[in-house]
Amino acid sequence: MAKDIGRAMEEVIDELGMQWKVAIRNGDTSTADRTKQKAQMPEVLIITPESLHLLLAQKNYPSIFSSLKIIAVDEWHELLGSKRGVQVELAISRVVNCEWSMVNGEKEVVSGEWGVEKRQVLVWGISATIGNLEEAKEVLLSSIKQKGITITADINKKIKVESIFPDEIEKYPWAGHLGIKLAHKLIPIIQQSKTTLIFINTRGMSELWYQALLNVCPELAGSIALHHGSIDRELRTWIEDNLHTGNLKAVVCTASLDLGVDFRPVESVIQVGSPKGVARFLQRAGRSGHSPDAVSKIYFLPTHSLELMEAAALKAAMQEKLIESRHPMLLCYDVLLQYLNTLAISDGFIPEVIYKEVKATFCYKELTKEEWNKLLFFITKGGEALGQYDDFKKVEIEDGVYKILSRKVAMRHRLHIGTIVSDSMLKVKFISGAYIGVIEEYFISRLEPGDVFTLAGKNLEFVLIKDMTALVKKSAAKKSKVPSWNGGRMPLSANLGKKLRETLNQAAVSVVSGSKELKALLPIFDLQKTLSQLPKENELLIEQIETKDGFHLFVYPFEGRLVHEAMAAILAYRISRITPISFSFAMNDYGFELLSDQPIPVDDRNVYELFSPSDLLNDIQRSVNSTEMAKRKFRDVAVIGGLVFQGMPGEKKKARHLQSSASLLFNVFSEYDANNLLLRQAYQEVLDQQMEEVRLRDMLERIQQSTIVITFPQQLTPFCFPIKVDSMREDLSSEKLEDRVKKMQQQLQAELFTLNLNTAE
């Protein structure tokens, strides 16, 4: 994205005959280029939040920003609601307030003090897809104490959405990532378009789709490419350059090509599987027809039948411009700790001055003086629990200025400035030396020498691990393991969930005249009605089914997998208070399953109480191992806050070592400093991010105003089928799972055939 913006700006600057220089500063910028930038800042510097904080970590950093006129934050919706967005807030608060005084006619930088002369810096935020525009503006401009103005393009961008349908919906898979069966339907779209982007939600599935398209159409070899974040940067750059020039016919990609990238040869976009959010779908659609008067064309290919409901919901949401809001993060103590250490290794900071600036930001507007003093006490003395360990006494006080004087501490801190925490990555290289990409340690650790896996579209045979590098060689094997990166599954957004319930309501009341997707799904809806019920918008459907596996309770709130995961645990806990019983869980974005070896006591007498929002927080704490979840969340908090050192470049600590170190600190704080701010933050992030507690509460309140319908089908229904497949996936190999799914689907298809026959008669 940075390279694309730089290229576009250079074109304009050249056309205008200006002598401006455009430069990029990010993790890939060479040391030589950074040195040049330090000596002479370019007129335009395209920079990441992490690199901006690295500039704040340099000595005499205010001089770097002395000529700064404009800060433009592009794709603000992607930063808002993340800790990288908090980094931007803090950086703006400092950069805008860097001032100087005049001494003997010369400008003298006064770091950490209010000077005589005040500069005016304009702050711009740019976003195409965000629901809470006014709040987004408030967050960005909070520290400069200006209300600002909003400039909106008066252009109604035309977006054409077409769904790709299976020939026979009855035979199309009802669960799993099996949309590859429709890969042949993409070939005409690719051939008719100059260039096509094919968006896949996960890196693992993008590898599968790249191979599948080549298998279906070998003639694409050389004109189709694969692009995701784990592929070698040089190869990604080559792909991006050839996209610009139109030399590639198609690119299979992930979110790596989502944002603000202008590839003008792209005429069509294909979204494989649900994007799980309206804004994400619009963002990807906008990669085609990238000019104001052009039509953006996007095709939706469902990975299973029921995803066609999401296609219909997406169309409706786009017509209503129902774009998701991105809610800002509040009181991220770990990011603030990192920021204070960043200022301390440069010119130091005066607490009273920085406290005013920090309080002016949106994230820390509720920060109390007591909390601020706790943070200062922690970086200087190690806090209540770690005062005996010198490693945590990083900052020293000289004449009221807080500084880090240790070169070792300063170097370690610079190496790990940032808020992106991922599992340890291993480089993947051929034995001959060519670099392929990176892969997560947890995946490689499960491989034996001789195992074959796929990366960057190549089948690779694993040889050994040496110096944090996985050495491989080419493999001719036809079967291979596909890497599964952590965090691959995105939950359904609240807006799309709402539209999905409304769309389902249309089918329930037989209003499907305007939707091709709902018409195509009529056979499945009819079977659902026959076996159970099709829930209306104001209904919650619960199915109780007995099979040879046990007693199943299926619930369909349509609120996304994170909410369903939390609700499944809470419901299991509340039922266990009625009678001693144990469960196993499964869930997807549509609903969840509780499975037990004994009948589940849920009926009309207790169901509303079981789904009550009363005492929700206490039930969350009792029903899930919140301590264990917080302990895992604390690992990220500890890394960002600088409590855990990740290792030197090329010698990164393994994920299990980081978790062990963080767990030890978690236990120490729990026992000796129960009110520790980082500990509190870890528990809060579990509620907000892993359980979506606000959305969970809203769902329960909605259910209390709805009609709860309990049915007792004699066999699995189309709605519960995908959830059941997910639960079997944990216990069966892929071959056995495929056989079992086929058998289950054949049973349902036989039922569907009988239904159609009876209808015809």
C-alpha positions in Angstrom: 0.0 0.0 0.0 2.8 2.4 0.9 4.5 1.7 -2.4 1.3 2.2 -4.3 0.6 5.6 -2.6 4.2 6.6 -3.3 4.0 5.7 -7.0 0.7 7.7 -7.3 2.1 10.8 -5.6 5.3 10.8 -7.7 3.1 10.7 -10.9 1.2 13.8 -9.7 4.4 15.6 -8.5 6.1 15.0 -11.8 3.1 16.2 -13.8 3.1 19.4 -11.8 6.8 19.9 -12.3 7.5 20.1 -8.6 10.9 19.1 -7.1 9.4 17.2 -4.2 10.9 14.0 -3.0 8.7 11.1 -1.8 10.1 8.4 0.5 8.8 5.4 2.4 9.8 4.4 5.9 8.7 1.0 7.2 10.2 -2.2 8.4 11.6 -2.9 4.9 13.4 0.4 4.5 17.2 -0.1 4.3 19.6 1.4 6.9 21.1 3.6 4.2 17.8 5.1 3.2 17.0 5.8 6.9 20.3 7.6 7.3 19.5 9.8 4.3 16.1 10.6 5.6 17.5 11.6 9.0 20.0 13.9 7.3 17.4 15.4 5.0 13.7 14.7 5.5 11.8 14.3 2.2 8.8 16.6 1.4 6.5 13.6 1.6 7.2 10.7 4.0 5.0 7.6 3.9 5.3 5.9 7.2 3.8 3.2 9.4 2.7 3.8 13.1 5.6 1.6 14.2 8.2 3.5 12.2 6.7 6.8 13.4 7.3 5.7 17.0 10.9 4.7 16.0 11.4 8.3 15.0 10.2 9.5 18.4 12.8 7.2 19.9 15.6 9.1 18.2 17.7 11.8 20.0 16.6 15.3 19.3 13.5 14.0 17.5 11.6 17.3 17.6 14.0 18.7 15.0 12.8 15.9 12.6 9.3 17.3 12.8 10.2 21.0 12.9 9.0 21.6 9.3 6.0 19.3 9.5 2.9 20.8 8.0 0.4 17.9 7.4 -0.3 14.5 8.9 -2.5 12.4 6.7 -3.8 9.1 8.1 -4.9 6.9 5.3 -7.4 4.0 5.8 -8.2 5.3 9.3 -11.0 2.7 9.6 -8.4 -0.1 9.6 -6.4 1.5 12.4 -9.3 2.7 14.5 -10.3 0.0 17.0 -6.8 -1.4 17.1 -3.7 -0.8 19.2 -2.0 0.5 16.1 -4.7 3.2 16.1 -3.8 4.0 19.7 -0.1 4.4 18.5 -1.3 6.9 16.0 -3.2 8.9 18.6 -0.1 9.0 20.9 2.2 9.9 18.0 0.0 12.8 16.9 -0.3 14.1 20.5 3.5 14.3 20.7 4.4 15.4 17.2 1.8 18.2 17.1 3.0 19.5 20.5 6.8 19.3 19.7 7.7 23.0 20.0 10.7 25.2 20.1 11.8 28.6 21.4 13.9 31.3 19.7 17.4 31.7 21.0 19.6 34.4 19.4 17.5 34.3 16.3 17.8 30.6 15.9 15.2 27.9 16.5 16.2 25.8 19.5 14.3 22.6 20.1 12.7 22.4 23.5 11.8 18.7 24.1 9.2 18.1 26.7 8.5 21.7 27.4 5.9 24.3 26.1 7.8 26.7 23.9 7.2 30.3 22.8 6.2 29.6 19.2 3.4 27.2 18.4 3.2 25.4 15.1 0.0 24.7 13.1 -0.1 21.1 11.9 -3.1 19.9 9.8 -4.4 16.4 10.5 -6.3 14.6 7.9 -8.1 11.2 8.2 -9.0 9.3 5.1 -11.6 6.5 5.0 -14.0 5.1 2.4 -15.8 2.5 4.5 -16.7 3.4 8.1 -20.1 3.6 9.9 -19.2 5.9 12.8 -17.6 8.7 10.8 -18.1 11.4 13.4 -16.6 9.3 16.2 -13.7 8.4 13.9 -13.0 12.1 13.4 -13.3 12.9 17.1 -10.7 10.1 17.9 -8.2 11.4 15.4 -8.5 15.1 16.2 -8.9 14.7 20.0 -5.3 15.6 20.9 -5.2 18.7 18.8 -8.4 20.0 20.4 -10.2 20.8 17.1 -13.6 19.7 15.9 -12.5 19.6 12.3 -14.7 19.3 9.2 -15.8 16.4 7.1 -15.4 16.3 3.4 -17.5 13.6 1.6 -17.4 12.8 -2.1 -20.8 13.3 -3.6 -20.3 10.2 -5.8 -22.6 7.2 -5.8 -20.1 4.5 -6.6 -21.8 1.8 -8.7 -21.1 -1.7 -7.5 -22.5 -4.7 -9.3 -22.7 -7.9 -7.2 -23.3 -11.3 -8.9 -23.5 -14.6 -7.0 -22.1 -17.8 -8.5 -24.6 -20.6 -8.2 -24.0 -24.4 -8.2 -25.9 -26.2 -11.0 -27.9 -28.2 -8.4 -28.3 -26.6 -5.0 -29.5 -29.9 -3.5 -26.2 -31.6 -4.3 -23.9 -28.7 -3.4 -22.1 -29.1 0.0 -24.0 -27.8 3.0 -20.9 -27.4 5.1 -17.2 -26.9 5.0 -14.7 -25.1 2.8 -15.9 -27.0 -0.3 -16.5 -24.2 -2.7 -13.5 -25.5 -4.7 -16.1 -27.7 -6.4 -17.1 -24.5 -8.3 -13.5 -23.5 -9.3 -14.3 -24.3 -12.9 -17.0 -21.5 -12.9 -14.3 -18.9 -12.2 -12.4 -19.6 -15.4 -14.8 -17.8 -17.8 -14.8 -14.8 -15.5 -11.0 -14.7 -15.5 -10.8 -15.2 -19.3 -13.3 -12.4 -20.0 -11.6 -9.8 -17.7 -8.3 -8.1 -18.3 -7.2 -8.9 -14.7 -9.1 -10.5 -11.8 -8.4 -10.5 -8.0 -9.7 -13.6 -6.2 -10.1 -12.8 -2.5 -9.8 -15.7 -0.1 -10.3 -15.2 3.7 -7.3 -17.2 4.9 -3.8 -17.9 3.7 -4.2 -21.6 4.0 -7.3 -21.6 1.7 -5.6 -19.3 -0.8 -2.9 -21.9 -1.2 -5.6 -24.5 -2.0 -7.4 -22.3 -4.4 -4.3 -21.3 -6.3 -3.6 -25.0 -6.9 -7.2 -25.8 -7.8 -7.4 -23.1 -10.5 -4.2 -24.3 -12.0 -5.5 -27.9 -12.0 -8.8 -26.8 -13.7 -7.0 -24.6 -16.2 -3.3 -25.4 -16.7 -3.1 -22.7 -19.4 -3.1 -20.1 -16.6 0.4 -21.1 -15.5 2.6 -18.0 -15.7 -0.3 -15.6 -15.8 -1.8 -16.4 -12.4 -0.1 -15.6 -9.1 -0.6 -16.1 -5.3 -0.2 -13.2 -2.9 -0.4 -13.3 0.9 1.5 -12.0 3.9 3.7 -15.1 4.4 5.2 -15.0 0.9 8.7 -13.6 0.3 8.5 -9.8 0.0 10.4 -9.7 -3.3 7.9 -12.0 -4.9 5.0 -10.0 -3.5 6.6 -6.8 -5.0 7.0 -8.5 -8.3 3.3 -9.5 -8.3 2.2 -6.0 -7.4 4.3 -4.5 -10.2 2.9 -6.9 -12.7 -0.6 -6.2 -11.5 0.0 -2.5 -12.3 1.2 -3.3 -15.8 -1.5 -5.8 -16.5 0.8 -8.7 -17.1 -1.1 -11.0 -14.8 -4.4 -12.5 -15.7 -5.4 -13.3 -12.1 -4.1 -13.1 -8.5 -5.3 -15.3 -5.7 -4.9 -13.1 -2.6 -6.0 -12.5 1.0 -6.4 -9.2 2.9 -2.9 -8.4 1.8 -4.4 -6.6 -1.3 -7.4 -5.2 0.6 -6.5 -1.7 1.3 -6.5 1.4 -0.9 -4.4 -0.2 -3.7 -5.0 1.2 -7.2 -4.6 -1.7 -9.7 -6.3 -0.1 -12.7 -6.1 -3.2 -15.0 -8.3 -5.1 -12.5 -11.8 -5.4 -14.0 -13.3 -8.1 -11.8 -13.1 -9.2 -8.2 -14.2 -12.6 -6.9 -15.0 -13.1 -3.2 -14.7 -16.7 -2.2 -16.7 -17.4 0.9 -18.4 -14.8 3.1 -16.3 -11.7 3.9 -18.2 -11.7 7.3 -18.6 -7.9 7.1 -20.2 -5.3 4.8 -17.2 -2.9 4.9 -14.8 -5.6 4.0 -16.9 -6.6 1.0 -17.2 -3.0 -0.2 -13.4 -2.5 0.3 -12.7 -5.6 -1.9 -15.3 -4.7 -4.5 -13.6 -1.3 -4.8 -10.4 -2.9 -6.1 -12.1 -3.3 -9.5 -13.3 -0.3 -11.6 -10.9 1.9 -9.7 -12.0 5.2 -11.1 -15.0 7.4 -10.2 -17.2 6.7 -13.2 -16.4 3.0 -13.5 -18.6 0.1 -12.2 -17.0 -2.1 -9.6 -17.9 -5.7 -10.3 -17.6 -8.3 -7.7 -18.7 -12.0 -7.8 -19.7 -13.9 -4.7 -18.8 -17.6 -4.6 -20.3 -19.5 -1.6 -18.1 -22.2 0.0 -21.3 -23.9 1.1 -25.0 -23.6 0.2 -26.2 -21.5 3.2 -23.6 -18.8 2.5 -25.9 -17.7 -0.3 -28.0 -16.2 2.5 -25.1 -14.0 3.3 -24.8 -12.9 -0.3 -28.4 -11.8 -0.2 -27.8 -10.1 3.1 -24.7 -8.3 1.8 -26.7 -6.9 -1.2 -29.4 -5.6 1.1 -26.9 -4.0 3.5 -25.0 -2.3 0.6 -28.3 -0.8 -0.7 -28.9 0.6 2.8 -25.3 1.6 3.2 -25.2 -0.3 6.5 -21.5 -0.1 7.0 -19.9 -1.4 10.3 -18.6 1.0 12.9 -15.1 0.6 14.3 -15.1 1.3 18.0 -12.0 3.0 19.4 -10.0 1.2 22.1 -9.8 2.7 25.6 -7.1 2.7 28.3 -4.5 0.5 26.6 -2.0 0.5 29.4 0.4 -1.7 27.5 0.7 0.7 24.6 1.1 3.6 27.0 3.9 1.8 28.8 5.7 1.2 25.5 5.2 4.8 24.5 6.7 6.2 27.8 9.8 3.9 27.3 10.0 5.2 23.7 10.2 8.8 24.9 12.6 7.8 27.7 15.2 6.5 25.2 15.2 9.6 23.1 15.3 12.9 24.9 13.4 11.8 28.0 10.1 13.3 29.1 8.7 15.4 31.9 5.7 13.6 33.4 3.5 16.6 33.9 3.8 17.6 30.2 3.3 14.2 28.7 0.3 13.5 31.1 -1.5 16.5 29.7 -0.9 15.3 26.1 -1.9 11.7 26.8 -5.1 12.8 28.6 -6.0 14.8 25.5 -6.1 11.7 23.4 -9.4 9.8 23.0 -8.0 6.5 24.3 -6.7 7.9 27.5 -9.2 10.6 28.3 -10.4 8.6 31.3 -6.9 8.0 32.6 -6.7 9.0 36.3 -3.7 10.5 38.0 -3.5 7.5 40.2 -3.2 5.2 37.2 -0.6 7.5 35.7 1.5 7.4 38.8 1.3 3.6 38.9 2.7 3.4 35.4 5.5 5.8 36.3 6.2 3.7 39.4 6.3 0.6 37.3 8.8 1.8 34.7 11.1 3.3 37.4 10.8 0.9 40.4 9.2 -2.2 38.9 5.8 -1.6 40.6 4.4 -3.4 43.6 5.5 -6.9 42.6 8.7 -6.6 40.6 10.7 -4.1 42.7 13.3 -6.7 43.5 14.3 -7.2 39.8 16.5 -4.7 38.2 15.4 -5.7 34.7 12.1 -3.9 35.3 13.6 -0.7 36.6 14.2 0.7 33.1 13.7 4.4 33.6 15.9 6.8 35.7 15.1 10.3 36.8 17.5 13.2 36.1 16.5 16.7 37.2 12.8 15.8 36.8 13.3 14.2 33.4 12.5 10.5 33.0 15.2 8.8 30.8 16.5 5.4 29.9 20.3 5.6 30.2 21.2 1.9 29.6 22.2 1.3 26.0 21.2 -2.4 26.3 17.7 -1.5 27.4 17.3 1.1 24.7 18.5 -1.2 22.0 16.1 -4.0 23.1 13.2 -1.5 23.3 13.8 -0.2 19.7 13.8 -3.7 18.4 10.3 -4.4 19.6 8.4 -1.1 19.1 5.0 -2.0 17.8 1.7 -3.6 18.8 1.4 -6.5 16.3 2.0 -9.7 18.3 2.0 -13.0 16.4 3.2 -16.5 17.0 6.9 -17.0 16.3 7.6 -17.2 12.5 10.2 -19.4 10.9 11.8 -18.5 7.6 11.3 -21.1 4.9 14.2 -21.6 2.5 15.3 -24.2 -0.1 18.5 -26.1 0.9 20.0 -24.4 -2.2 19.4 -21.0 -0.5 16.4 -19.4 -2.2 14.0 -17.8 0.2 10.3 -18.7 -0.1 8.5 -17.1 2.8 7.6 -17.5 6.5 5.4 -19.9 8.4 4.2 -20.1 12.0 6.3 -22.2 14.3 3.4 -24.2 15.7 2.7 -25.6 12.2 6.3 -26.6 11.4 6.8 -28.1 14.9 4.2 -30.8 14.0 6.0 -31.9 10.8 8.3 -34.8 10.5 11.2 -34.9 8.0 9.8 -36.0 4.7 6.4 -34.5 5.3 5.1 -32.3 2.3 3.4 -29.0 2.8 2.3 -26.1 0.5 3.6 -22.6 0.6 3.7 -19.8 -2.0 1.9 -22.3 -4.4 4.7 -24.8 -4.2 4.8 -28.3 -2.7 7.7 -28.5 -0.3 9.3 -31.4 1.5 10.4 -30.6 5.0 14.0 -31.5 5.7 15.0 -29.9 9.0 15.0 -26.7 11.2 18.3 -24.9 11.5 18.9 -21.4 13.0 15.1 -20.6 13.2 14.8 -21.5 9.5 12.9 -24.4 8.0 15.0 -25.9 5.2 13.0 -27.6 2.4 13.3 -29.1 -1.0 10.9 -29.3 -4.0 8.5 -32.2 -3.9 6.6 -33.9 -6.7 4.0 -35.3 -4.3 0.4 -34.7 -5.3 -0.9 -34.6 -1.8 0.4 -32.1 0.8 -0.5 -30.5 4.1 -1.9 -27.0 3.9 -0.6 -24.6 6.6 -3.3 -23.2 8.9 -2.4 -19.9 10.3 -3.7 -18.9 13.7 -6.6 -16.4 13.8 -7.8 -17.5 10.4 -11.5 -17.4 11.0 -13.2 -14.0 11.1 -16.5 -13.7 13.0 -19.7 -12.4 11.4 -20.1 -8.7 12.0 -23.1 -7.4 14.0 -24.4 -5.5 11.0 -24.2 -8.5 8.7 -25.8 -10.7 11.4 -28.7 -8.3 11.6 -29.2 -8.3 7.9 -28.9 -12.1 7.8 -31.8 -12.4 10.3 -33.9 -10.0 8.2 -33.0 -11.9 5.0 -34.0 -15.2 6.7 -37.3 -13.6 7.7 -38.1 -13.0 4.1 -37.7 -16.7 3.4 -39.7 -17.6 6.5 -42.7 -15.5 5.4 -42.2 -16.5 1.7 -41.1 -13.1 0.4 -38.2 -14.1 -1.9 -39.3 -12.6 -5.2 -36.5 -10.2 -5.6 -33.6 -12.4 -4.5 -31.9 -14.9 -6.8 -30.0 -16.3 -3.8 -33.1 -17.0 -1.7 -34.9 -18.5 -4.7 -31.9 -20.9 -5.2 -32.1 -21.9 -1.6 -35.9 -22.6 -1.6 -35.4 -26.4 -1.7 -33.2 -26.2 1.4 -35.6 -23.8 3.2 -38.4 -26.2 2.4 -36.6 -29.1 3.9 -35.7 -27.0 7.0 -39.4 -26.2 7.4 -40.4 -29.8 7.0 -37.9 -31.2 9.5 -38.0 -28.2 12.0 -38.8 -24.6 11.4 -37.4 -21.6 9.5 -37.0 -18.8 12.1 -38.4 -15.4 11.6 -36.6 -12.2 12.5 -38.3 -12.1 15.9 -37.8 -15.7 16.7 -34.9 -17.8 18.2 -34.9 -21.4 17.0 -33.7 -24.2 19.2 -33.6 -27.7 17.9 -33.3 -30.8 20.2 -32.2 -33.9 18.3 -31.2 -37.4 19.5 -28.7 -39.4 17.4 -26.4 -42.3 18.1 -23.8 -39.6 19.2 -26.0 -38.5 22.0 -28.5 -35.6 22.7 -27.9 -32.4 20.7 -29.2 -28.9 21.5 -28.8 -26.6 18.5 -29.4 -22.8 19.0 -29.4 -20.2 16.1 -28.9 -16.6 17.2 -27.0 -15.6 14.0 -24.5 -13.4 16.0 -21.1 -14.7 15.0 -18.9 -17.5 16.3 -17.3 -15.5 19.2 -20.6 -14.6 20.7 -21.8 -18.2 20.2 -18.7 -19.6 21.8 -19.3 -17.6 24.9 -23.1 -18.2 24.9 -22.5 -22.0 24.6 -20.3 -22.0 27.7 -22.8 -19.8 29.7 -25.8 -21.9 28.6 -24.0 -25.1 29.6 -23.2 -23.7 33.0 -26.8 -22.5 33.6 -28.2 -25.9 32.6 -25.7 -27.7 34.9 -27.3 -25.8 37.8 -30.6 -27.5 37.0 -29.1 -31.0 36.9 -25.5 -32.5 36.9 -24.6 -32.8 33.2 -21.5 -32.4 31.0 -21.3 -31.1 27.4 -19.1 -30.7 24.4 -19.4 -27.6 22.3 -19.4 -26.7 18.6 -20.3 -23.4 16.9 -20.3 -21.5 13.6 -21.5 -18.0 12.7 -25.1 -19.1 12.5 -25.4 -21.0 15.8 -24.0 -23.4 18.3 -24.4 -27.0 19.6 -24.4 -28.5 23.0 -23.9 -32.3 23.0 -24.4 -34.5 26.0 -24.9 -38.2 26.7 -28.1 -37.5 28.6 -31.3 -35.6 27.8 -30.9 -31.8 28.0 -33.5 -30.1 30.3 -34.4 -27.1 28.2 -38.1 -26.5 27.7 -40.8 -23.7 27.6 -40.7 -23.5 31.4 -37.0 -22.5 31.8 -35.8 -21.3 28.4 -36.2 -17.6 28.9 -34.4 -17.7 32.2 -31.6 -19.7 30.6 -31.2 -16.9 28.0 -31.5 -14.0 30.5 -28.9 -11.2 30.6 -29.2 -11.1 34.4 -26.0 -11.7 36.3 -24.2 -12.1 32.9 -20.7 -11.1 34.0 -20.7 -13.5 37.0 -21.9 -16.3 34.8 -19.2 -15.6 32.3 -16.6 -15.9 35.0 -18.1 -19.1 36.4 -18.7 -20.8 33.0 -15.4 -20.3 31.2 -11.9 -20.5 32.5 -11.5 -16.7 32.3 -8.2 -16.9 34.2 -6.7 -19.2 31.6 -8.1 -17.0 28.8 -6.7 -13.8 30.5 -3.4 -15.6 31.0 -3.1 -16.1 27.2 -4.2 -12.6 26.5 -1.7 -11.3 29.0 1.1 -12.7 26.8 0.3 -10.1 24.1 -0.1 -7.3 26.8 3.2 -8.2 28.4 5.1 -8.2 25.0 3.6 -4.8 24.0 4.3 -3.4 27.4 7.9 -4.5 27.3 7.7 -7.0 30.2 8.7 -9.9 28.0 11.7 -9.7 25.7 11.0 -11.6 22.4 14.7 -12.1 21.5 17.2 -10.6 19.1 16.6 -10.7 15.3 17.2 -14.2 14.1 17.0 -15.5 17.6 13.4 -15.1 18.5 12.1 -16.9 21.5 9.7 -19.7 20.8 6.0 -19.1 21.4 5.9 -21.6 24.3 8.8 -19.8 26.0 7.1 -16.4 25.6 3.9 -17.9 27.0 5.8 -19.4 29.9 7.4 -16.1 30.8 4.2 -14.2 30.5 2.3 -16.8 32.6 4.9 -16.5 35.4 4.4 -12.7 35.5 0.7 -13.2 35.4 0.8 -15.4 38.5 3.1 -13.0 40.3 0.8 -10.1 39.7 -2.3 -12.1 40.6 -0.7 -13.0 44.0 1.2 -9.9 44.9 -0.3 -7.0 42.9 -4.0 -7.9 42.2 -4.8 -4.4 41.1 -2.1 -4.3 38.5 -3.2 -2.3 35.5 -1.9 -4.8 32.9 -3.7 -7.6 34.7 -6.9 -5.7 34.6 -6.4 -4.9 30.9 -6.0 -8.6 30.1 -9.3 -9.6 31.7 -11.1 -6.6 30.0 -9.7 -7.6 26.6 -11.0 -11.1 27.1 -14.5 -9.7 27.7 -14.4 -7.2 24.8 -12.5 -9.1 22.1 -12.8 -12.8 22.7 -16.4 -12.8 24.1 -17.7 -9.6 22.7 -19.6 -9.0 26.0 -21.5 -6.0 24.8 -22.8 -7.8 21.7 -23.6 -10.9 23.8 -25.6 -8.8 26.2 -27.5 -7.1 23.3 -28.3 -10.5 21.9 -29.7 -11.8 25.2 -31.9 -8.7 25.6 -33.1 -9.1 22.0 -34.0 -12.8 22.7 -36.0 -11.7 25.8 -38.2 -9.7 23.4 -38.4 -12.5 20.9 -40.4 -15.8 20.6 -38.3 -18.8 21.4 -39.3 -21.8 19.3 -38.2 -25.3 20.4 -38.5 -28.1 17.9 -37.6 -31.8 18.1 -36.5 -33.0 14.6 -36.1 -36.7 14.1 -32.8 -36.2 12.1 -30.2 -33.5 11.4 -31.5 -30.4 9.6 -29.9 -28.2 7.0 -29.2 -25.5 9.6 -27.5 -27.8 12.1 -25.6 -29.7 9.5 -22.7 -27.2 9.2 -22.3 -27.0 13.0 -22.3 -30.8 13.3 -19.6 -31.1 10.6 -17.4 -28.6 12.5 -17.7 -30.6 15.7 -16.7 -33.9 13.8 -13.7 -32.1 12.3 -11.9 -32.2 15.6 -12.2 -36.0 16.0 -11.9 -37.4 12.4 -9.2 -37.3 9.8 -10.1 -35.4 6.6 -10.7 -38.7 4.7 -13.0 -40.1 7.3 -14.8 -36.7 7.8 -15.5 -36.5 4.0 -17.0 -40.0 4.0 -19.1 -39.2 7.0 -20.3 -35.8 5.6 -21.3 -37.5 2.3 -23.3 -40.1 4.1 -25.1 -37.5 6.2 -25.8 -35.4 3.2 -27.1 -38.3 1.2 -29.6 -39.0 4.0 -30.8 -35.4 3.9 -30.9 -35.3 0.1 -33.1 -38.5 0.2 -35.4 -36.6 2.6 -35.4 -33.6 0.2 -36.2 -35.9 -2.8 -39.1 -37.4 -0.9 -40.3 -33.9 0.0 -40.2 -32.8 -3.7 -42.0 -35.9 -4.8 -44.8 -35.4 -2.3 -45.1 -31.8 -3.4 -45.3 -32.8 -7.0 -48.0 -35.3 -6.3 
